[in-house]
Amino acid sequence: MDDFDRNLLPPQKFQIMNYSEKNFTAIGRNHLDYFVKELGLKPTDNVLEIGSGNGRIASSLTGYLKSGSYIGVDIMKPFIKWCQKAYNNYDQFSFKHINIYNKFYNKFAFKKARNFKFPFEDKKFDFIYLTSVFTHMHSEDIDNYLSEINRMLKPGGSVFITYFLIDEETKKLMEEGKSTRKFIPYTENSYTDNPKNPESAMAFDKTFIELLYSKNNLKINNSSFGKWRFPKLHKSLNHNQDRIVAVKM
């Protein structure tokens, strides 16, 4: 894992969270460490990141995917254009804009995520990951994306996705004011903390999400809650959102 290439540090206008260089690189390296040690990511794997943003995770993979490949897709065109230029010297890395509607991030597009087909062939990828993507989407969108993920994964390939997941214990923690967010019901299986702009943060019933995985032939190997539910109790966690890891059956 080589030293960080400072050319991959986005300028301030592409920094949603205003990360310092230290924090930016730490987030990427923490994800890479988890992908390699816990999920078995190999240097030869073909990787797809849905919601690649400004490359905060992609930057950490440049020193690892020596003979594999990486494709990042995002609905925010300026981010994609910047990444295409910044990663120009990394032949195995490419970025593609997908112009999908999202009220919070891309409100002038017309294509809906629930009907979208990714422009990649079947069984292309060994590993697909999404961080803080389904936290801005509706249940119908997630259902379609999981179907597409299953289609694009090689047999035995794995997928890592972050969520805000709701179970009875989570509801109790929110009511007691112990969580960093307080989601309220939005639809039968979803929640938001901003009814006027629900895509700003969406949560889902944990059992409902588990059923969607089963429906789309993805076997859940591991699920874990993040720090957001009860930060004072989970100080040692380095991930805020909830996680699900699954494999293509």
N, C-alpha and C positions, 0 to 999 in steps of 0.2 A: 504494500500500500504506500505509494509514493507521497512525497510532500505535496501540499496543496498548491495547485496552479492558481495564482492570484488573478489571472486573466478571467477566471470563471466566477469571480466575486462580482455580483451584479451591482451596477451603480444605484444610487439612492432611489431614483425614480422607478426602479424595478424591485424595490425592497418593500414588500407589503408590511412586514413586521419590524422593519428597521433593525435587522440583526447586525451586530458587530461581526467583524471577520471571524473572531474566535467562536462566537455562538453559531454562525453560519456553518463553519467547517465542522463544529462539534455535532450538530444535528445530522449532517450527512454521514459522518464517521460512525456515529451511534447506530444509525440505520444499517450501514454496511456491516458493522460488527454483528448485529442481530441477524441480518440476512445470511451471513456466512456461517456463524457459529450455531445458530438455532434452526435455520431453515435450509442449510446445505447449499447455498448459492455457490456455483462453480465459475472459475474464470472463463470457461468455454460456453456458458449459458447465453441464450438469446433472451433478452429482457425487454419488457414493455412497461413503461410507467404511464399510467393514465392520470393526467393532472400534474404534469411535470413542472409547471410554474416557472420559477426563475432558475431552476437547476440545483436547488440546495441539496438534493440527494444525488442527482446525476453527477455532480462534481466529485463526489467521493468514489464513484464507480470507475472513473477514468483510469485510475491506477490499478484496478483489479480485473476488469473485463479485457484481458490482454488478447484473447482469441475468440471471445464471445462478441455479442453486439448489444446495443441499447437503442431503443426508439422511445422518445418522449412525445406525448401528445397533450395538447391543452386547448381550451376554448378562448384563451386570452392571446390574441394575435401578437401584440407588442412583445410579450414574453417569449413567444416562439421565435420571432424575428431576431431578438437579442441572442437567444441561445444558439440559433443557427450560425450566427457570426462568431460568437465566443468559442464554440466548439469546432470551429472550422478545421483545426489541426488534428482532430480526433476522428479518424476515418470510420471507426466502428460505431460512432455516435451520430444519431440523426434526430431531428425534431420536426413535427408536423402539426399544423393548425387544424383543429376540427371545429367548425363553426356551428356550435350547438347553443340553443337558447338557455339562458339562466338569468332569472330576474335580478339576481344580485351581482353576477359577474359578466354577463354577456347578453344584455336585454334587447339588443338590436338584431339578433339572429332570429331565424325562423324554424330551423330544424329542431325537433324535440328529441331529447335523450331517449325517451321510451321507444322511439322508432329507429334509432340510429344504428347503422351497421358499420363497424370499423373497417377501414380499407386495408385489411391484412388477411392473408390466406388462413385456412384452417390449420390447426396444429403447428403453428409457427414458433410459439414461445415456450421456453422452459419455466419462466417465472414472470408473473405480472403483479404489479403492486400499485395501490392507490392510497395516498395519505391525505386526509381531510378533503375528500371528494364526495363520498356518500353523505357526509355531514351537510351538504348543500344541495341535495337532490331528493326527489319524491320517490315513493315506493314503486311506482310503475317504471320509473327510470332505472332504479336499482335492479329490478327484476330483469329488464332487458340487458343491462350491462353484465349481470352475472351470466346470462345466457350467452352473450358474446364472448365473455372471458372463457367460458367452458369451450366454446367453438375454437378459440384461438390458442388454447393451451395444448401442448403435447400430452399424450397419455402419461399420467404420473406427474405432470407439471403442477406447480403450486402457485397460490395466489395469497397475497397479504393485503388486508384492507382495514382501515381504521373507521370507527363509528362513535356515535353517542348511543349507547344501548340502555334500554329501560327495562328493569325488572322491579319486583315489589320492594326489594331492599333499596334500589336507587330512588324510587318514589319517596320512601321514608326519609332518606338522606336529604333529598331536595326539600321536603316539607320542613325538616328540622334546620334548614339553612346551612347544612354542612357541605354542600356541593358548590362549585364555582358557577354553575348555571342552574336556572330553574325553568325547565321545559313544561309547557302546558299542552294538553291534547289539541291536535290539529285535524287529523283524520282518524279513522278507526285504528290504525296501527302506527301512526306517526305523531310527532310532537315538534313544537318549535318554541323558541323563546322570543320570537318577534313576529306576531301574527300579521303585521302590515307588510313584512318582507320575509316570509318564512324561510326562503332559501339561505338566508344569512346564517342560520344554524338549525339543522334538522336532527331529530333523534327518532329512534324506532324501538318498538317492542322487541326484545331479544328473541323471544320465541318465534315471532313473525319472520325475522331475518334468518333464523335457523331453518325455517320451512322453505324460504326462497333458495337457500343453498341446496337443500335436498331436491327441490323441484328442478334445479338446474344441474344436477349430477355433480355437485361439488361436495366432497366429504370434509367436514370440519375436523381438523386435527387438534386445534388448540384455540381457545378463546380466553381473553383476559380483560379485566376492567382496568381503566386508566386512572390517573391521579385526580381527574376532574370531579369524580364522585365524592371524594372525601380527602382533600389535600393534606389535612393535618395528620391523618392516619397513614397515608401512603407517601410519606416524604421521600422514601428511598426509590420510588419509581421514577424513571427518566422519560416516561411517555404519558402525555396528558389524556389522549383519547383511548377508547377501548379498541381492542385488536381481535381480529379473527384470521386464522391461518387455515387454508383448506387445500385439498388436492383434487385434481380431476379424476373421477372414478372411471 
